[in-house]
Amino acid sequence: MNKDTLDKIHIRALRTRCILGIFPEEREKAQEIELNITLYADLRAAGQSDNIEDTVDYKNIKLRMLELVEHSSYYLVERLAQAIADMCLDTPRVEAVTVILDKPGALRFAQSVAVEITRSRNNG
């Protein structure tokens, strides 16, 4: 199956804090970021069985994502987005993931700067 034929689980507007940026002041204090994640998986078995074992445990993904992000100290938004995508793809049943990472206040006069990446098991 390709991403377009898979089902989707959305994790929307997940806010957390981390060290992220290239400037000295960004390296001193954790800043708020916002994550929007789309997990692509075949959810038909779970729709039939009503059993957590047949689906993606998105609560577990959220907990692992928060652990990863809150203990990270990347320089680039792109690198943090890639680390999150890699973690999601390590989860059984997740075939692809889209990560949108917003960094509020990154640019003066802009609400935020965001990076969006999509990765899959098949093409990285």
C-alpha positions as CSV (number, residue, x, y, z in Angstrom):
1,M,0.0,0.0,0.0
2,N,1.2,3.5,-0.6
3,K,0.6,6.5,1.6
4,D,-2.5,7.6,-0.4
5,T,-4.4,4.4,0.2
6,L,-3.5,4.1,3.9
7,D,-5.7,5.3,6.8
8,K,-4.5,8.2,8.9
9,I,-4.2,9.0,12.6
10,H,-3.7,12.7,13.3
11,I,-2.0,14.1,16.4
12,R,-2.8,17.8,16.3
13,A,-1.3,20.8,18.1
14,L,0.9,19.0,20.5
15,R,2.9,21.6,22.4
16,T,6.1,21.0,24.2
17,R,9.5,22.7,24.9
18,C,13.1,22.0,23.9
19,I,16.4,23.5,23.1
20,L,16.3,24.3,19.4
21,G,18.2,26.8,17.3
22,I,21.6,28.0,16.1
23,F,21.9,31.3,18.1
24,P,23.5,31.4,21.6
25,E,20.3,32.6,23.2
26,E,18.4,29.6,21.7
27,R,20.8,27.2,23.3
28,E,20.2,28.5,26.8
29,K,16.5,28.1,27.4
30,A,13.9,25.7,26.1
31,Q,11.5,27.2,23.6
32,E,7.9,26.2,22.8
33,I,7.3,24.2,19.6
34,E,4.1,22.8,18.2
35,L,3.8,19.4,16.5
36,N,1.2,18.1,14.0
37,I,1.8,14.5,13.1
38,T,0.0,12.3,10.6
39,L,0.6,8.6,11.0
40,Y,-0.3,6.4,7.9
41,A,-1.3,2.8,8.7
42,D,-3.8,0.1,7.6
43,L,-6.4,0.3,10.3
44,R,-8.9,-2.2,8.9
45,A,-8.2,-4.9,11.4
46,A,-8.7,-2.6,14.3
47,G,-12.0,-1.4,12.8
48,Q,-13.2,-5.0,12.8
49,S,-11.7,-6.3,16.0
50,D,-12.0,-3.2,18.3
51,N,-8.7,-4.4,19.9
52,I,-5.8,-2.1,20.7
53,E,-3.4,-4.8,19.6
54,D,-4.6,-4.3,16.0
55,T,-4.0,-0.6,15.7
56,V,-1.3,2.0,16.3
57,D,-0.9,3.0,20.0
58,Y,-0.8,6.7,19.5
59,K,-0.7,7.4,23.2
60,N,2.6,5.5,23.3
61,I,3.9,7.4,20.3
62,K,3.0,10.7,22.0
63,L,4.8,9.7,25.2
64,R,7.9,8.6,23.2
65,M,7.8,11.8,21.1
66,L,7.7,14.0,24.2
67,E,10.6,12.1,25.7
68,L,12.6,12.5,22.5
69,V,11.8,16.2,22.0
70,E,12.1,17.4,25.6
71,H,15.6,15.8,25.9
72,S,16.8,17.0,22.5
73,S,19.0,19.9,21.7
74,Y,19.2,20.1,17.9
75,Y,20.3,23.1,15.9
76,L,17.9,22.8,13.0
77,V,14.1,22.4,12.9
78,E,14.7,20.0,10.0
79,R,16.8,17.7,12.1
80,L,14.3,17.5,15.0
81,A,11.5,16.8,12.4
82,Q,13.6,13.9,11.0
83,A,14.3,12.5,14.4
84,I,10.5,12.5,15.2
85,A,9.7,10.8,11.8
86,D,12.4,8.1,12.5
87,M,10.9,7.4,15.9
88,C,7.4,7.1,14.4
89,L,8.5,4.8,11.7
90,D,10.0,2.5,14.4
91,T,6.5,1.8,15.5
92,P,4.8,-1.3,14.3
93,R,2.0,-0.7,11.7
94,V,3.2,2.9,10.9
95,E,4.0,2.8,7.2
96,A,4.6,6.5,6.7
97,V,4.5,9.8,8.7
98,T,4.1,13.5,8.1
99,V,5.7,15.8,10.6
100,I,4.8,19.5,10.8
101,L,7.0,21.2,13.3
102,D,6.2,24.9,14.1
103,K,8.7,27.1,16.0
104,P,6.7,30.2,17.2
105,G,8.6,33.4,17.2
106,A,11.4,32.2,15.0
107,L,11.0,35.1,12.7
108,R,10.1,38.7,13.8
109,F,6.6,39.6,12.7
110,A,5.7,36.0,11.8
111,Q,3.6,33.8,14.0
112,S,5.9,30.9,13.4
113,V,8.2,29.1,11.0
114,A,7.2,25.5,10.2
115,V,8.9,22.6,8.4
116,E,6.8,19.8,7.0
117,I,8.4,16.4,6.0
118,T,6.9,13.1,5.0
119,R,8.9,9.9,5.3
120,S,7.9,6.3,4.7
121,R,9.4,2.8,5.4
122,N,9.9,2.3,1.7
123,N,11.9,5.5,0.8
124,G,13.1,7.0,4.0
